[in-house]
């Protein structure tokens, strides 16, 4: 791996190291949700969810689509879901 790739991977793991961001990703792992639904599921404030989603989107871990006045978020691709599911399996085996 190149130094750039190592740094990018490190950044991804840092993002996933936040319990707030991890709760958000877990909330949207099975279906796309709008911010209000994520707030309700996670108990994280609206502004904090919006800020965390901005970081996750910037780093290509989530993507969004706009429908009228709502923006719906979902995990960006299968790779992110695989990382998440592998982590869950690992934790449950410990």
DRENVEX-774807 format. One record per residue: residue number from 0; x, y, z of N, C-alpha, C in turn; chain; residue in one letter. Coordinates in steps of 0.001 Angstrom, whole numbers. Layout:
# DRENVEX-774807
vovex num = NUM&n.c1 = X&n.c2 = Y&n.c3 = Z&ca.c1 = X&ca.c2 = Y&ca.c3 = Z&c.c1 = X&c.c2 = Y&c.c3 = Z&chaine = A&residu = A
...
***
This chain:
# DRENVEX-774807
vovex num = 0&n.c1 = 842&n.c2 = -1185&n.c3 = 0&ca.c1 = 0&ca.c2 = 0&ca.c3 = 0&c.c1 = 880&c.c2 = 1239&c.c3 = 0&chaine = A&residu = X
vovex num = 1&n.c1 = 402&n.c2 = 2251&n.c3 = -680&ca.c1 = 1126&ca.c2 = 3521&ca.c3 = -694&c.c1 = 865&c.c2 = 4266&c.c3 = 616&chaine = A&residu = X
vovex num = 2&n.c1 = 1693&n.c2 = 5252&n.c3 = 881&ca.c1 = 1521&ca.c2 = 6069&ca.c3 = 2089&c.c1 = 165&c.c2 = 6781&c.c3 = 2072&chaine = A&residu = X
vovex num = 3&n.c1 = -237&n.c2 = 7245&n.c3 = 909&ca.c1 = -1529&ca.c2 = 7915&ca.c3 = 764&c.c1 = -2672&c.c2 = 6965&c.c3 = 1110&chaine = A&residu = X
vovex num = 4&n.c1 = -2606&n.c2 = 5733&n.c3 = 635&ca.c1 = -3647&ca.c2 = 4747&ca.c3 = 920&c.c1 = -3681&c.c2 = 4385&c.c3 = 2404&chaine = A&residu = X
vovex num = 5&n.c1 = -2514&n.c2 = 4271&n.c3 = 3011&ca.c1 = -2443&ca.c2 = 3980&ca.c3 = 4443&c.c1 = -3089&c.c2 = 5104&c.c3 = 5240&chaine = A&residu = X
vovex num = 6&n.c1 = -2792&n.c2 = 6338&n.c3 = 4878&ca.c1 = -3375&ca.c2 = 7488&ca.c3 = 5570&c.c1 = -4883&c.c2 = 7531&c.c3 = 5403&chaine = A&residu = X
vovex num = 7&n.c1 = -5366&n.c2 = 7233&n.c3 = 4212&ca.c1 = -6812&ca.c2 = 7226&ca.c3 = 3942&c.c1 = -7503&c.c2 = 6146&c.c3 = 4775&chaine = A&residu = X
vovex num = 8&n.c1 = -6912&n.c2 = 4954&n.c3 = 4830&ca.c1 = -7471&ca.c2 = 3864&ca.c3 = 5618&c.c1 = -7481&c.c2 = 4224&c.c3 = 7107&chaine = A&residu = X
vovex num = 9&n.c1 = -6419&n.c2 = 4844&n.c3 = 7567&ca.c1 = -6346&ca.c2 = 5303&ca.c3 = 8953&c.c1 = -7464&c.c2 = 6297&c.c3 = 9253&chaine = A&residu = X
vovex num = 10&n.c1 = -7702&n.c2 = 7213&n.c3 = 8323&ca.c1 = -8779&ca.c2 = 8199&ca.c3 = 8497&c.c1 = -10151&c.c2 = 7519&c.c3 = 8597&chaine = A&residu = X
vovex num = 11&n.c1 = -10362&n.c2 = 6491&n.c3 = 7791&ca.c1 = -11635&ca.c2 = 5767&ca.c3 = 7827&c.c1 = -11832&c.c2 = 5107&c.c3 = 9186&chaine = A&residu = X
vovex num = 12&n.c1 = -10776&n.c2 = 4466&n.c3 = 9700&ca.c1 = -10900&ca.c2 = 3822&ca.c3 = 11007&c.c1 = -11085&c.c2 = 4844&c.c3 = 12127&chaine = A&residu = X
vovex num = 13&n.c1 = -10493&n.c2 = 6018&n.c3 = 11982&ca.c1 = -10725&ca.c2 = 7082&ca.c3 = 12962&c.c1 = -12189&c.c2 = 7513&c.c3 = 12951&chaine = A&residu = X
vovex num = 14&n.c1 = -12759&n.c2 = 7645&n.c3 = 11762&ca.c1 = -14175&ca.c2 = 8009&ca.c3 = 11650&c.c1 = -15060&c.c2 = 6949&c.c3 = 12299&chaine = A&residu = X
vovex num = 15&n.c1 = -14730&n.c2 = 5689&n.c3 = 12080&ca.c1 = -15520&ca.c2 = 4602&ca.c3 = 12651&c.c1 = -15265&c.c2 = 4441&c.c3 = 14144&chaine = A&residu = X
vovex num = 16&n.c1 = -14232&n.c2 = 5091&n.c3 = 14651&ca.c1 = -13907&ca.c2 = 5025&ca.c3 = 16071&c.c1 = -14784&c.c2 = 5899&c.c3 = 16944&chaine = A&residu = X
vovex num = 17&n.c1 = -15589&n.c2 = 6731&n.c3 = 16349&ca.c1 = -16507&ca.c2 = 7597&ca.c3 = 17096&c.c1 = -17806&c.c2 = 6843&c.c3 = 17369&chaine = A&residu = X
vovex num = 18&n.c1 = -18194&n.c2 = 6777&n.c3 = 18644&ca.c1 = -19431&ca.c2 = 6049&ca.c3 = 18962&c.c1 = -20656&c.c2 = 6714&c.c3 = 18330&chaine = A&residu = X
vovex num = 19&n.c1 = -20645&n.c2 = 8029&n.c3 = 18225&ca.c1 = -21781&ca.c2 = 8723&ca.c3 = 17600&c.c1 = -21878&c.c2 = 8355&c.c3 = 16119&chaine = A&residu = X
vovex num = 20&n.c1 = -20754&n.c2 = 8427&n.c3 = 15410&ca.c1 = -20793&ca.c2 = 8079&ca.c3 = 13986&c.c1 = -21130&c.c2 = 6607&c.c3 = 13798&chaine = A&residu = X
vovex num = 21&n.c1 = -20617&n.c2 = 5759&n.c3 = 14673&ca.c1 = -20908&ca.c2 = 4338&ca.c3 = 14563&c.c1 = -22403&c.c2 = 4066&c.c3 = 14786&chaine = A&residu = X
vovex num = 22&n.c1 = -23011&n.c2 = 4754&n.c3 = 15746&ca.c1 = -24460&ca.c2 = 4588&ca.c3 = 15967&c.c1 = -25252&c.c2 = 5046&c.c3 = 14740&chaine = A&residu = X
vovex num = 23&n.c1 = -24799&n.c2 = 6103&n.c3 = 14105&ca.c1 = -25473&ca.c2 = 6597&ca.c3 = 12897&c.c1 = -25361&c.c2 = 5562&c.c3 = 11782&chaine = A&residu = X
vovex num = 24&n.c1 = -24168&n.c2 = 5033&n.c3 = 11593&ca.c1 = -23966&ca.c2 = 4031&ca.c3 = 10541&c.c1 = -24801&c.c2 = 2782&c.c3 = 10828&chaine = A&residu = X
vovex num = 25&n.c1 = -24855&n.c2 = 2365&n.c3 = 12080&ca.c1 = -25682&ca.c2 = 1211&ca.c3 = 12433&c.c1 = -27159&c.c2 = 1478&c.c3 = 12160&chaine = A&residu = X
vovex num = 26&n.c1 = -27599&n.c2 = 2709&n.c3 = 12374&ca.c1 = -28999&ca.c2 = 3067&ca.c3 = 12126&c.c1 = -29350&c.c2 = 2956&c.c3 = 10649&chaine = A&residu = X
vovex num = 27&n.c1 = -28406&n.c2 = 3273&n.c3 = 9772&ca.c1 = -28708&ca.c2 = 3274&ca.c3 = 8333&c.c1 = -28172&c.c2 = 2038&c.c3 = 7613&chaine = A&residu = X
vovex num = 28&n.c1 = -27704&n.c2 = 1057&n.c3 = 8356&ca.c1 = -27086&ca.c2 = -94&ca.c3 = 7685&c.c1 = -28078&c.c2 = -937&c.c3 = 6890&chaine = A&residu = X
vovex num = 29&n.c1 = -29349&n.c2 = -932&n.c3 = 7298&ca.c1 = -30338&ca.c2 = -1761&ca.c3 = 6603&c.c1 = -31254&c.c2 = -990&c.c3 = 5662&chaine = A&residu = X
vovex num = 30&n.c1 = -31348&n.c2 = 331&n.c3 = 5878&ca.c1 = -32216&ca.c2 = 1136&ca.c3 = 5003&c.c1 = -31841&c.c2 = 2596&c.c3 = 5125&chaine = A&residu = X
vovex num = 31&n.c1 = -32219&n.c2 = 3359&n.c3 = 4120&ca.c1 = -31918&ca.c2 = 4782&ca.c3 = 4168&c.c1 = -32897&c.c2 = 5509&c.c3 = 5078&chaine = A&residu = X
vovex num = 32&n.c1 = -32384&n.c2 = 6538&n.c3 = 5753&ca.c1 = -33186&ca.c2 = 7305&ca.c3 = 6699&c.c1 = -32897&c.c2 = 8789&c.c3 = 6532&chaine = A&residu = X
vovex num = 33&n.c1 = -33866&n.c2 = 9612&n.c3 = 6906&ca.c1 = -33630&ca.c2 = 11051&ca.c3 = 6948&c.c1 = -33054&c.c2 = 11405&c.c3 = 8326&chaine = A&residu = X
vovex num = 34&n.c1 = -32563&n.c2 = 12614&n.c3 = 8470&ca.c1 = -31916&ca.c2 = 13035&ca.c3 = 9713&c.c1 = -32851&c.c2 = 12876&c.c3 = 10910&chaine = A&residu = X
vovex num = 35&n.c1 = -34111&n.c2 = 13267&n.c3 = 10759&ca.c1 = -35065&ca.c2 = 13157&ca.c3 = 11869&c.c1 = -35214&c.c2 = 11712&c.c3 = 12341&chaine = A&residu = X
vovex num = 36&n.c1 = -35240&n.c2 = 10775&n.c3 = 11408&ca.c1 = -35357&ca.c2 = 9356&ca.c3 = 11770&c.c1 = -34090&c.c2 = 8871&c.c3 = 12474&chaine = A&residu = X
vovex num = 37&n.c1 = -32936&n.c2 = 9342&n.c3 = 12001&ca.c1 = -31664&ca.c2 = 8965&ca.c3 = 12631&c.c1 = -31602&c.c2 = 9515&c.c3 = 14052&chaine = A&residu = X
vovex num = 38&n.c1 = -32046&n.c2 = 10758&n.c3 = 14228&ca.c1 = -32082&ca.c2 = 11373&ca.c3 = 15564&c.c1 = -32944&c.c2 = 10523&c.c3 = 16491&chaine = A&residu = X
vovex num = 39&n.c1 = -34111&n.c2 = 10133&n.c3 = 16017&ca.c1 = -35038&ca.c2 = 9347&ca.c3 = 16827&c.c1 = -34437&c.c2 = 7994&c.c3 = 17202&chaine = A&residu = X
vovex num = 40&n.c1 = -33749&n.c2 = 7343&n.c3 = 16263&ca.c1 = -33183&ca.c2 = 6018&ca.c3 = 16513&c.c1 = -31952&c.c2 = 6053&c.c3 = 17409&chaine = A&residu = X
vovex num = 41&n.c1 = -31163&n.c2 = 7114&n.c3 = 17315&ca.c1 = -29882&ca.c2 = 7157&ca.c3 = 18020&c.c1 = -29904&c.c2 = 7962&c.c3 = 19312&chaine = A&residu = X
vovex num = 42&n.c1 = -30838&n.c2 = 8897&n.c3 = 19422&ca.c1 = -30858&ca.c2 = 9767&ca.c3 = 20585&c.c1 = -29811&c.c2 = 10872&c.c3 = 20536&chaine = A&residu = X
vovex num = 43&n.c1 = -29163&n.c2 = 11011&n.c3 = 19404&ca.c1 = -28161&ca.c2 = 12060&ca.c3 = 19198&c.c1 = -28895&c.c2 = 13309&c.c3 = 18711&chaine = A&residu = X
vovex num = 44&n.c1 = -28434&n.c2 = 14486&n.c3 = 19121&ca.c1 = -29110&ca.c2 = 15722&ca.c3 = 18733&c.c1 = -29095&c.c2 = 15914&c.c3 = 17221&chaine = A&residu = X
vovex num = 45&n.c1 = -30065&n.c2 = 16670&n.c3 = 16745&ca.c1 = -30202&ca.c2 = 16941&ca.c3 = 15314&c.c1 = -28926&c.c2 = 17558&c.c3 = 14737&chaine = A&residu = X
vovex num = 46&n.c1 = -28411&n.c2 = 18565&n.c3 = 15430&ca.c1 = -27219&ca.c2 = 19246&ca.c3 = 14912&c.c1 = -26004&c.c2 = 18317&c.c3 = 14905&chaine = A&residu = X
vovex num = 47&n.c1 = -25887&n.c2 = 17472&n.c3 = 15931&ca.c1 = -24761&ca.c2 = 16535&ca.c3 = 15976&c.c1 = -24870&c.c2 = 15491&c.c3 = 14871&chaine = A&residu = X
vovex num = 48&n.c1 = -26084&n.c2 = 14985&n.c3 = 14626&ca.c1 = -26279&ca.c2 = 14015&ca.c3 = 13544&c.c1 = -25919&c.c2 = 14653&c.c3 = 12207&chaine = A&residu = X
vovex num = 49&n.c1 = -26378&n.c2 = 15862&n.c3 = 11979&ca.c1 = -26073&ca.c2 = 16558&ca.c3 = 10724&c.c1 = -24568&c.c2 = 16733&c.c3 = 10535&chaine = A&residu = X
vovex num = 50&n.c1 = -23886&n.c2 = 17113&n.c3 = 11599&ca.c1 = -22434&ca.c2 = 17315&ca.c3 = 11527&c.c1 = -21707&c.c2 = 15996&c.c3 = 11252&chaine = A&residu = X
vovex num = 51&n.c1 = -22122&n.c2 = 14939&n.c3 = 11935&ca.c1 = -21477&ca.c2 = 13639&ca.c3 = 11735&c.c1 = -21752&c.c2 = 13098&c.c3 = 10331&chaine = A&residu = X
vovex num = 52&n.c1 = -22956&n.c2 = 13289&n.c3 = 9839&ca.c1 = -23272&ca.c2 = 12849&ca.c3 = 8478&c.c1 = -22438&c.c2 = 13602&c.c3 = 7451&chaine = A&residu = X
vovex num = 53&n.c1 = -22183&n.c2 = 14868&n.c3 = 7706&ca.c1 = -21343&ca.c2 = 15657&ca.c3 = 6812&c.c1 = -19945&c.c2 = 15035&c.c3 = 6717&chaine = A&residu = X
vovex num = 54&n.c1 = -19380&n.c2 = 14645&n.c3 = 7860&ca.c1 = -18057&ca.c2 = 14003&ca.c3 = 7889&c.c1 = -18086&c.c2 = 12650&c.c3 = 7170&chaine = A&residu = X
vovex num = 55&n.c1 = -19107&n.c2 = 11874&n.c3 = 7455&ca.c1 = -19221&ca.c2 = 10549&ca.c3 = 6836&c.c1 = -19398&c.c2 = 10659&c.c3 = 5322&chaine = A&residu = X
vovex num = 56&n.c1 = -20174&n.c2 = 11626&n.c3 = 4888&ca.c1 = -20388&ca.c2 = 11835&ca.c3 = 3450&c.c1 = -19104&c.c2 = 12318&c.c3 = 2774&chaine = A&residu = X
vovex num = 57&n.c1 = -18413&n.c2 = 13244&n.c3 = 3410&ca.c1 = -17163&ca.c2 = 13776&ca.c3 = 2856&c.c1 = -16143&c.c2 = 12656&c.c3 = 2642&chaine = A&residu = X
vovex num = 58&n.c1 = -16167&n.c2 = 11667&n.c3 = 3505&ca.c1 = -15223&ca.c2 = 10551&ca.c3 = 3420&c.c1 = -15795&c.c2 = 9324&c.c3 = 2712&chaine = A&residu = X
vovex num = 59&n.c1 = -16892&n.c2 = 9515&n.c3 = 2003&ca.c1 = -17515&ca.c2 = 8476&ca.c3 = 1177&c.c1 = -17960&c.c2 = 7238&c.c3 = 1931&chaine = A&residu = X
vovex num = 60&n.c1 = -18325&n.c2 = 7399&n.c3 = 3205&ca.c1 = -18860&ca.c2 = 6272&ca.c3 = 3960&c.c1 = -20381&c.c2 = 6219&c.c3 = 3866&chaine = A&residu = X
vovex num = 61&n.c1 = -21005&n.c2 = 7366&n.c3 = 3625&ca.c1 = -22451&ca.c2 = 7412&ca.c3 = 3382&c.c1 = -22711&c.c2 = 8262&c.c3 = 2148&chaine = A&residu = X
vovex num = 62&n.c1 = -23870&n.c2 = 8053&n.c3 = 1562&ca.c1 = -24297&ca.c2 = 8908&ca.c3 = 455&c.c1 = -25738&c.c2 = 9313&c.c3 = 716&chaine = A&residu = X
vovex num = 63&n.c1 = -26197&n.c2 = 10282&n.c3 = -29&ca.c1 = -27538&ca.c2 = 10797&ca.c3 = 227&c.c1 = -28276&c.c2 = 11080&c.c3 = -1075&chaine = A&residu = X
vovex num = 64&n.c1 = -29580&n.c2 = 11217&n.c3 = -921&ca.c1 = -30416&ca.c2 = 11641&ca.c3 = -2038&c.c1 = -31501&c.c2 = 12536&c.c3 = -1466&chaine = A&residu = X
vovex num = 65&n.c1 = -31884&n.c2 = 13525&n.c3 = -2235&ca.c1 = -32882&ca.c2 = 14486&ca.c3 = -1788&c.c1 = -34229&c.c2 = 14148&c.c3 = -2410&chaine = A&residu = X
vovex num = 66&n.c1 = -35263&n.c2 = 14146&n.c3 = -1563&ca.c1 = -36641&ca.c2 = 13941&ca.c3 = -2001&c.c1 = -37457&c.c2 = 15075&c.c3 = -1395&chaine = A&residu = X
vovex num = 67&n.c1 = -37847&n.c2 = 16003&n.c3 = -2246&ca.c1 = -38564&ca.c2 = 17210&ca.c3 = -1813&c.c1 = -37747&c.c2 = 17925&c.c3 = -742&chaine = A&residu = X
vovex num = 68&n.c1 = -38261&n.c2 = 18038&n.c3 = 484&ca.c1 = -37556&ca.c2 = 18757&ca.c3 = 1543&c.c1 = -36711&c.c2 = 17854&c.c3 = 2430&chaine = A&residu = X
vovex num = 69&n.c1 = -36608&n.c2 = 16585&n.c3 = 2103&ca.c1 = -35889&ca.c2 = 15633&ca.c3 = 2946&c.c1 = -34653&c.c2 = 15105&c.c3 = 2231&chaine = A&residu = X
vovex num = 70&n.c1 = -33615&n.c2 = 14868&n.c3 = 3010&ca.c1 = -32405&ca.c2 = 14223&ca.c3 = 2501&c.c1 = -32300&c.c2 = 12879&c.c3 = 3198&chaine = A&residu = X
vovex num = 71&n.c1 = -32184&n.c2 = 11827&n.c3 = 2419&ca.c1 = -32095&ca.c2 = 10472&ca.c3 = 2938&c.c1 = -30664&c.c2 = 9964&c.c3 = 2807&chaine = A&residu = X
vovex num = 72&n.c1 = -30182&n.c2 = 9335&n.c3 = 3867&ca.c1 = -28812&ca.c2 = 8848&ca.c3 = 3923&c.c1 = -28791&c.c2 = 7333&c.c3 = 3981&chaine = A&residu = X
vovex num = 73&n.c1 = -27764&n.c2 = 6761&n.c3 = 3349&ca.c1 = -27547&ca.c2 = 5324&ca.c3 = 3415&c.c1 = -26049&c.c2 = 5059&c.c3 = 3302&chaine = A&residu = X
vovex num = 74&n.c1 = -25655&n.c2 = 3852&n.c3 = 3649&ca.c1 = -24253&ca.c2 = 3470&ca.c3 = 3539&c.c1 = -23864&c.c2 = 3523&c.c3 = 2068&chaine = A&residu = X
vovex num = 75&n.c1 = -22682&n.c2 = 4033&n.c3 = 1804&ca.c1 = -22303&ca.c2 = 4326&ca.c3 = 421&c.c1 = -22118&c.c2 = 3096&c.c3 = -457&chaine = A&residu = X
vovex num = 76&n.c1 = -21564&n.c2 = 2019&n.c3 = 98&ca.c1 = -21370&ca.c2 = 837&ca.c3 = -726&c.c1 = -21154&c.c2 = -408&c.c3 = 130&chaine = A&residu = X
vovex num = 77&n.c1 = -21037&n.c2 = -1517&n.c3 = -538&ca.c1 = -20904&ca.c2 = -2806&ca.c3 = 121&c.c1 = -19632&c.c2 = -2903&c.c3 = 957&chaine = A&residu = X
vovex num = 78&n.c1 = -18580&n.c2 = -2190&n.c3 = 562&ca.c1 = -17320&ca.c2 = -2239&ca.c3 = 1313&c.c1 = -17509&c.c2 = -1735&c.c3 = 2741&chaine = A&residu = X
vovex num = 79&n.c1 = -18219&n.c2 = -643&n.c3 = 2886&ca.c1 = -18469&ca.c2 = -67&ca.c3 = 4214&c.c1 = -19278&c.c2 = -1047&c.c3 = 5048&chaine = A&residu = X
vovex num = 80&n.c1 = -20294&n.c2 = -1640&n.c3 = 4456&ca.c1 = -21122&ca.c2 = -2619&ca.c3 = 5152&c.c1 = -20295&c.c2 = -3835&c.c3 = 5572&chaine = A&residu = X
vovex num = 81&n.c1 = -19382&n.c2 = -4280&n.c3 = 4733&ca.c1 = -18519&ca.c2 = -5418&ca.c3 = 5050&c.c1 = -17617&c.c2 = -5112&c.c3 = 6236&chaine = A&residu = X
vovex num = 82&n.c1 = -17027&n.c2 = -3918&n.c3 = 6251&ca.c1 = -16189&ca.c2 = -3509&ca.c3 = 7383&c.c1 = -17015&c.c2 = -3526&c.c3 = 8664&chaine = A&residu = X
vovex num = 83&n.c1 = -18201&n.c2 = -2954&n.c3 = 8602&ca.c1 = -19081&ca.c2 = -2878&ca.c3 = 9764&c.c1 = -19475&c.c2 = -4275&c.c3 = 10247&chaine = A&residu = X
vovex num = 84&n.c1 = -19925&n.c2 = -5115&n.c3 = 9338&ca.c1 = -20369&ca.c2 = -6457&ca.c3 = 9710&c.c1 = -19221&c.c2 = -7307&c.c3 = 10247&chaine = A&residu = X
vovex num = 85&n.c1 = -18035&n.c2 = -7158&n.c3 = 9679&ca.c1 = -16863&ca.c2 = -7885&ca.c3 = 10188&c.c1 = -16535&c.c2 = -7442&c.c3 = 11606&chaine = A&residu = X
vovex num = 86&n.c1 = -16637&n.c2 = -6162&n.c3 = 11880&ca.c1 = -16401&ca.c2 = -5647&ca.c3 = 13220&c.c1 = -17415&c.c2 = -6181&c.c3 = 14217&chaine = A&residu = X
vovex num = 87&n.c1 = -18673&n.c2 = -6249&n.c3 = 13802&ca.c1 = -19734&ca.c2 = -6766&ca.c3 = 14678&c.c1 = -19467&c.c2 = -8227&c.c3 = 15014&chaine = A&residu = X
vovex num = 88&n.c1 = -19118&n.c2 = -9023&n.c3 = 14014&ca.c1 = -18814&ca.c2 = -10441&ca.c3 = 14243&c.c1 = -17625&c.c2 = -10578&c.c3 = 15199&chaine = A&residu = X
vovex num = 89&n.c1 = -16613&n.c2 = -9789&n.c3 = 14978&ca.c1 = -15421&ca.c2 = -9842&ca.c3 = 15839&c.c1 = -15763&c.c2 = -9533&c.c3 = 17291&chaine = A&residu = X
vovex num = 90&n.c1 = -16544&n.c2 = -8481&n.c3 = 17513&ca.c1 = -16925&ca.c2 = -8089&ca.c3 = 18877&c.c1 = -17758&c.c2 = -9180&c.c3 = 19548&chaine = A&residu = X
vovex num = 91&n.c1 = -18656&n.c2 = -9780&n.c3 = 18813&ca.c1 = -19521&ca.c2 = -10820&ca.c3 = 19385&c.c1 = -18750&c.c2 = -12094&c.c3 = 19718&chaine = A&residu = X
vovex num = 92&n.c1 = -17632&n.c2 = -12331&n.c3 = 19038&ca.c1 = -16831&ca.c2 = -13525&ca.c3 = 19292&c.c1 = -15897&c.c2 = -13353&c.c3 = 20487&chaine = A&residu = X
vovex num = 93&n.c1 = -15671&n.c2 = -12128&n.c3 = 20900&ca.c1 = -14734&ca.c2 = -11873&ca.c3 = 22012&c.c1 = -15321&c.c2 = -12267&c.c3 = 23345&chaine = A&residu = X
***
